[in-house]
């Protein structure tokens, strides 16, 4: 990723943060709703990683000693 793409990503991320902050300040959404959504996203990622690990483990089968 070159410098121009990195700057664009930073601008987009900061813009999203500003929009969320403004929506929270005006009372359109609550901070707890964002925390719950973020927690569910993280939990989904963790459970997905565990599922992939289990799938690969079962796919490999038993290893002879």
ABEGO torsion letter per residue (X at the ends): XBAAAAAAAAAAAAAAAAAAAAAAAAGABBAAAAAAAAAAAAAAAAAAAAAAAAAAAAAAEBBBX
